[in-house]
Amino acid sequence: MPDAHSLLTFIVAGLLLNLAPGPDVLYIVGRSLSQGRMAGVVSSLGIAAGCVCHVTAAAAGLSALMLTLPIAYDVIRYAGAAYLIWLGVRLVVARHAALGSPALARASLGTIFRQGVLTNVLNPKVALFFLAFLPQFTDPTRGPLGPQILLLGFIFILNGTFVCVGYALAASQIGAWLSSRFRISAWLNRTTGGIFMALGIRLAFLERR
């Protein structure tokens, strides 16, 4: 398990990333605006289920790679740090849009859940993020990497689900106001981008323990 400082840094960075509007949030807001609170909550659970698939794959694949090739730990660490810096720059300079999305056609809760899973699972950026982000907070001296990655991944998913459900509840109650908040989207993206650039730089120069 990571040390307390690394775990706190991970939780804060993960919460900021989840707050920044992306495809998952736009899908949840769209469902909430179209069909109300329950549809938004169910879509949030679908997104979370998709993340479980990514985290499980990352834990299995990365742990196997690092056991086979010890130098892979440093390679992944530097590649991941570079990716976080690139992600941060993209968030800071990106053209920002409102949080809302076009109304979606009505569907059953089962269909909404499956669409949420697919929205997440079929997004290659999510897989790349988990591959780059989670290993940065592991420590080979604290035990097998697979369980550490799983623990971090499920903490990230739990926090993300709370954030997504919050978006769903807010959109179902104040959808018209939320969907027009350009400044909220821009502020969240720029703040998150700055944090991720700083985190990437820190990780790039952090000595291996």
Residue pairs with C-beta under 8 A, 6 or more apart in sequence:
1 7
1 142
1 143
1 148
1 151
2 10
2 137
2 138
2 139
2 142
2 148
2 152
3 139
3 142
6 137
6 139
7 137
7 155
9 137
9 199
10 137
10 152
10 155
10 156
11 155
11 159
12 195
13 133
13 195
13 196
13 199
14 155
14 156
14 159
14 160
15 159
15 163
16 191
16 192
16 195
16 196
17 129
17 192
17 196
18 156
18 159
18 160
18 163
18 164
19 163
19 188
19 192
20 91
20 188
20 189
20 192
21 99
21 185
21 188
21 189
23 119
23 123
24 47
24 116
24 119
24 120
24 123
24 164
25 99
25 164
25 167
26 99
26 100
26 101
27 43
27 47
27 101
27 115
27 116
27 119
28 40
28 43
28 44
28 47
28 116
28 164
28 167
28 168
28 171
29 40
29 99
29 100
29 101
29 167
29 168
29 171
29 175
29 178
29 179
30 100
30 101
30 102
30 103
30 104
31 39
31 40
31 42
31 43
31 104
31 112
31 168
32 39
32 40
32 43
32 167
32 168
32 169
32 171
32 172
32 175
33 100
33 101
33 103
33 171
33 172
33 175
33 179
34 103
34 104
34 105
34 106
35 104
35 106
35 107
35 112
36 172
37 168
37 169
37 172
37 173
38 109
39 109
39 112
39 168
40 165
40 167
40 168
40 169
40 171
40 172
41 165
41 168
41 169
42 109
42 112
42 113
42 116
43 112
43 113
43 115
43 116
43 164
43 168
44 116
44 161
44 164
44 165
44 167
44 168
45 113
45 116
45 161
46 112
46 113
46 114
46 115
46 116
46 117
46 119
46 120
47 116
47 117
47 119
47 120
47 160
47 161
47 164
48 157
48 160
48 161
48 164
49 113
49 116
49 117
49 120
50 116
50 117
50 118
50 119
50 120
50 121
50 126
51 120
51 126
51 130
51 153
51 156
51 157
51 160
52 153
52 154
52 157
53 117
53 120
53 121
54 120
54 121
54 126
54 127
54 130
54 153
55 130
55 134
55 149
55 150
55 153
55 154
55 156
55 157
56 150
56 153
57 127
58 127
58 130
58 131
58 134
58 149
58 153
59 134
59 145
59 146
59 147
59 149
59 150
59 153
60 146
61 131
62 76
62 131
62 134
62 135
62 145
62 146
62 149
63 144
63 145
63 146
63 149
65 72
65 76
66 72
66 73
66 76
66 140
66 145
73 135
73 140
73 145
73 208
74 208
76 131
76 132
76 135
77 135
77 136
77 203
77 204
77 208
78 204
79 132
80 131
80 132
80 133
80 135
80 136
80 200
80 203
81 136
81 200
81 201
81 203
81 204
82 200
82 204
83 128
83 129
83 132
83 200
84 132
84 133
84 136
84 196
84 197
84 199
84 200
84 203
85 196
85 197
85 200
85 201
85 204
86 200
87 129
87 193
87 196
87 200
88 192
88 193
88 194
88 195
88 196
88 197
88 198
88 199
88 200
89 193
89 197
90 193
91 189
91 190
91 192
91 193
91 196
92 189
92 190
92 193
92 194
92 197
93 193
94 189
96 182
96 185
96 186
96 189
97 182
97 185
98 179
98 180
98 181
98 182
98 185
99 167
99 171
99 178
99 179
99 181
99 184
99 185
100 175
100 178
100 179
100 180
101 179
107 115
120 126
130 153
134 149
134 152
134 153
134 156
135 145
135 149
136 199
136 203
137 148
137 152
138 145
138 148
138 149
138 152
139 148
139 209
141 209
142 148
170 178
171 178
171 179
178 184
